[in-house]
């Protein structure tokens, strides 16, 4: 049994050409499935560096855990930007193959 063909990129994520369109795609959550795992893994590094000693010593209060969570925000934004930029470039170049997503 063969698996069904994957839908084209534009069927999963509409192409965009202006920053406002990319912002709308971001707000709709198009990048979440791909970028949350990246942010979770990459966000652990600054958390370990910045808050690791405090957590290991047992002095982690709620502000520490907020900081740990915020350490994943920048990697999420950067990977979302990269995903959307890659998608736009894929569409701009006129590729007909499905973009992984």
C-alpha positions in Angstrom: 0.0 0.0 0.0 1.4 3.4 -0.9 0.9 6.5 1.0 -1.1 9.3 -0.6 0.8 12.1 -2.2 1.6 15.1 0.0 -0.3 18.3 -0.9 1.6 21.1 -2.5 3.2 23.7 -0.3 0.6 26.3 -1.1 -2.2 24.0 0.1 -0.7 23.8 3.6 0.7 27.3 3.8 -0.3 30.1 1.4 2.6 31.8 -0.3 3.5 35.3 0.9 5.5 38.1 -0.6 5.1 41.0 1.9 6.0 41.1 5.6 2.4 41.7 6.6 1.3 38.5 4.9 4.1 36.6 6.8 3.0 38.2 10.1 -0.6 37.0 9.4 0.7 33.4 8.7 2.8 33.6 11.9 -0.3 34.8 13.9 -2.4 32.0 12.5 0.1 29.5 13.9 1.5 28.2 10.6 5.0 27.9 12.2 4.1 26.3 15.5 4.3 22.7 14.6 7.8 23.0 13.1 9.3 25.7 15.4 8.2 24.8 18.9 10.4 21.7 19.0 13.4 23.7 17.8 12.7 26.4 20.4 12.4 23.8 23.2 15.7 22.2 22.4 17.6 25.4 21.6 16.1 27.3 24.6 17.5 24.7 27.0 21.0 26.0 26.4 20.6 29.6 27.6 18.4 28.3 30.5 21.2 26.0 31.6 23.7 28.7 31.4 21.7 31.5 32.9 19.5 29.8 35.5 21.1 26.4 35.9 23.0 27.1 39.1 19.9 28.7 40.7 17.8 25.7 39.8 20.5 23.2 40.9 20.8 24.9 44.2 17.0 24.7 44.8 16.5 28.5 44.8 14.3 28.6 41.7 11.1 30.6 42.3 8.4 31.5 39.8 10.6 34.4 38.3 13.3 31.8 37.5 10.8 29.6 35.7 9.4 32.6 33.8 13.0 33.3 32.6 13.4 29.7 31.6 10.2 29.9 29.5 11.3 33.2 27.9 14.6 31.7 26.9 12.7 29.8 24.2 11.0 32.8 22.8 14.0 34.0 20.7 14.7 30.6 19.2 11.0 30.2 18.3 10.9 33.6 16.6 14.2 33.0 14.7 13.1 29.5 13.5 9.7 30.9 12.5 11.4 33.6 10.5 13.6 31.0 8.8 10.7 28.7 8.1 8.6 31.5 6.5 11.6 32.9 4.6 12.4 29.4 3.3 8.7 29.0 2.2 8.7 32.3 0.4 12.0 31.6 -1.3 10.6 28.2 -2.3 7.5 29.8 -3.8 9.4 32.7 -5.4 11.8 30.3 -7.2 8.8 28.6 -8.8 9.4 25.1 -7.4 6.6 22.7 -7.9 7.8 20.1 -5.3 6.2 20.0 -1.9 7.9 22.0 0.8 8.3 20.0 4.0 5.8 21.3 6.5 
